[in-house]
Amino acid sequence: MKPILEIQDLTIDYPERAGVVRNANFAVQSGEIMAVVGESGSGKSTLLSAILGLIPAGGAIRGGKILYNGSDLVKLNREEVRLIRGRKIAMVFQNSGEYLNPRRKIGSQYLEMMKYHLPGTKREHRGRALEMLERLHLANPDRIMQSYPFELSGGMKQRVALAIALSLEPKLLLADEPTSALDVTVQAQVVREMLQVRKQFGMTILIVTHNIGVASRMADHIVVMKNGEQREYGTRQQVIEHPQNEYTRYLLSAVPELEA
Ligand SMILES: Nc1ncnc2c1ncn2[C@@H]1O[C@H](COP(=O)(O)OP(=O)(O)OP(=O)(O)O)[C@@H](O)[C@H]1O
């Protein structure tokens, strides 16, 4: 296995706040799930946005590299980054469901994305879309395709957004708290399906979460961040069972079912 993504000494500043991310260093192997865990303000969303070249206005990369299959995304020009991003890397946010176009039916948005990114006929795309909706535990996928976003609950819209992202079969899926807004049972189902889908398509997933419990259920490797600093990095087993850093131990102690 070789890394699909390498973060080397990455440091990111905002104008009023230097070092929102400081010297981050980790590698994501092709086909694995890597979780970045940290509390609010640790810099994990900023780190993910940087990989996609979408740091909020004012923010800037002060140093380091973001290597995607060996090419430094920091150095590529706009056009080169656009090509990688559009086809190879997709991102879902905690509130991706809110970004669906309110004036168009789910089906038409879903199929348009598939047409843009994937080979195949409309009929094939439709079949795959329905299957993915069902896998994400959305009852009656046919009706979902016929619905406008306002006819669905927030949790349903979020699962639709995740279904769309997964259907595009990106090589690398960046996921920022993708299940945090869902209720706990649904969250577990969705996590399970994400694990299946990544296996089926050989997808690599980089997930950002405040919940070390979610990370322990999904991830092959875990990075723990606090105040922009990487506190711990290792395999799931190392981090969950033999945490070296006090802060990791503190996060673990807050998840009762992991203590045992
Ligand atoms: N556009 C911005 N300008 C200035 N500071 C920002 C900006 N966005 C975020 N920050 C600050 O950078 C720090 C890290 O934010 P970031 O969103 O990356 O953290 P996070 O760990 O993802 O937290 P959360 O879970 O709350 O999003 C925070 O202290 C935040 O206030």
The ligand as an SDF file (V2000), in Angstrom:
LIG
                    3D

 31 33  0  0  0  0  0  0  0  0999 V2000
  -12.5300   32.1990    8.8510 N   0  0  0  0  0  0  0  0  0  0  0  0
  -11.9010   32.2150   10.0130 C   0  0  0  0  0  0  0  0  0  0  0  0
  -11.2030   33.3020   10.4200 N   0  0  0  0  0  0  0  0  0  0  0  0
  -10.5520   33.3150   11.5830 C   0  0  0  0  0  0  0  0  0  0  0  0
  -10.5220   32.3080   12.4550 N   0  0  0  0  0  0  0  0  0  0  0  0
  -11.1860   31.1980   12.1240 C   0  0  0  0  0  0  0  0  0  0  0  0
  -11.9200   31.0720   10.9010 C   0  0  0  0  0  0  0  0  0  0  0  0
  -12.4760   29.8570   10.8640 N   0  0  0  0  0  0  0  0  0  0  0  0
  -12.1260   29.2330   11.9990 C   0  0  0  0  0  0  0  0  0  0  0  0
  -11.3500   30.0240   12.7650 N   0  0  0  0  0  0  0  0  0  0  0  0
  -10.7490   29.6710   14.0570 C   0  0  0  0  0  0  0  0  0  0  0  0
   -9.8310   28.6220   13.8490 O   0  0  0  0  0  0  0  0  0  0  0  0
   -9.9170   27.6710   14.8980 C   0  0  0  0  0  0  0  0  0  0  0  0
  -10.0860   26.2880   14.3150 C   0  0  0  0  0  0  0  0  0  0  0  0
  -11.3150   26.2150   13.6230 O   0  0  0  0  0  0  0  0  0  0  0  0
  -11.8050   24.8850   12.9130 P   0  0  0  0  0  0  0  0  0  0  0  0
  -13.1880   25.1470   12.4200 O   0  0  0  0  0  0  0  0  0  0  0  0
  -10.7940   24.4060   11.9720 O   0  0  0  0  0  0  0  0  0  0  0  0
  -11.8450   23.8880   14.1400 O   0  0  0  0  0  0  0  0  0  0  0  0
  -12.6740   22.5990   14.3520 P   0  0  0  0  0  0  0  0  0  0  0  0
  -11.8100   21.7280   15.1810 O   0  0  0  0  0  0  0  0  0  0  0  0
  -13.1370   22.0430   13.0720 O   0  0  0  0  0  0  0  0  0  0  0  0
  -13.8860   23.0710   15.2070 O   0  0  0  0  0  0  0  0  0  0  0  0
  -15.4290   22.9330   14.9080 P   0  0  0  0  0  0  0  0  0  0  0  0
  -15.7500   21.5330   15.1990 O   0  0  0  0  0  0  0  0  0  0  0  0
  -16.0320   23.9010   15.8890 O   0  0  0  0  0  0  0  0  0  0  0  0
  -15.6220   23.3610   13.4880 O   0  0  0  0  0  0  0  0  0  0  0  0
  -11.0560   28.1240   15.7820 C   0  0  0  0  0  0  0  0  0  0  0  0
  -10.5090   28.7160   16.9280 O   0  0  0  0  0  0  0  0  0  0  0  0
  -11.8160   29.1150   14.9780 C   0  0  0  0  0  0  0  0  0  0  0  0
  -12.3460   30.1290   15.7870 O   0  0  0  0  0  0  0  0  0  0  0  0
  1  2  1  0
  2  3  1  0
  2  7  2  0
  3  4  2  0
  4  5  1  0
  5  6  2  0
  6  7  1  0
  6 10  1  0
  7  8  1  0
  8  9  2  0
  9 10  1  0
 10 11  1  0
 11 12  1  0
 11 30  1  0
 12 13  1  0
 13 14  1  0
 13 28  1  0
 14 15  1  0
 15 16  1  0
 16 17  2  0
 16 18  1  0
 16 19  1  0
 19 20  1  0
 20 21  2  0
 20 22  1  0
 20 23  1  0
 23 24  1  0
 24 25  2  0
 24 26  1  0
 24 27  1  0
 28 29  1  0
 28 30  1  0
 30 31  1  0
M  END
$$$$
